[in-house]
């Protein structure tokens, strides 16, 4: 299992900056792993996608350690994210 706490500081900060960009959109519950991962992919947030691609448990390490990890992220390093349009068809 991947653990964000074991990544080097620069890589962990990049993952958290991408996570924070999606969180600030408010489009999804951040506990909705699949929606967050889809949004990360659509926004080209590949550090976050690569970190979480093999395991929802890896993603849970972000949720568990958010308060500690976000302290390393500067506002200027948080990328812009775009809201996704959800379409339904029957």
N, C-alpha and C positions, 0 to 999 in steps of 0.2 A: 504494500500500500504506500502510495506517495503521501508525504506529510509536508505541508508548506513550511513547517518549523525547521525542516532539514534542508531547505533550499538555501542557496547563498542569498545574502541580503538584497542584492540588486534584482535577482530573479523574483524573489518573493515580493518585492516592492512593485515590480511590473505587473505581476499577477493581481495584486491587491488594487492597483490603480485601475486596471481594466474591470475588476469586480465592482469597484466603487462607482465607476462611470455607469454601469448597468443599474446599480442600486439607486443612484440618484434619479434615474428615469422614473422609477416608481411604477413601472409597467407590470412587473411580476412580483409575486412573493419570492423573496430570495431563498426560501426553502424549496421552491419548485425547481429542482436541479435541471430537468430536461428543458424547461423554458429558458432558464438562464443560459444554459449551454448553447441552445439554438440562437439566442440573441447574441451571445458572444461570437459565434461563428459568423452570423450575418453582419456584425460590426467589425469583422476582421481582427478580433481580439485573440490572436493565436496563442499567446502565452497562457491565457486562462483556459482556452480550449485544450491545448496540449496537456496542461497540468491535470485537467479533470477528465480527459477523454476515456481513460480506462477504468475509472472508479468513482462512484458517487461518494465513497468514503474519503477520497482525496478532497472532494469539494466540502465535505463536512468539517475538515480541519480548518477551512477558511471560516466557516460559521462559528466554530468553537473558539477560535482565536482572534476573531475580528477586532475586538477592542485593543488588543496588543499590536496587531499587525498594521492597522490603519495609521498608527502613530508615525510610521516610517514613510508615509505617502504625503508628498507635498501637493497642494492644490494645483499647481502649474503642471504637474505630471499626470493628472487625470485626463484621459482622452475624451473627446466628444463622442457621444453615442447617439444613435438614431433610434427612434421608436419604430417598432415593427408593426405593420398592419396585419391583423389577423383576419383571414378570410375563411369562411365556412362554405362548404358546398354539400349538397345532398345528392 
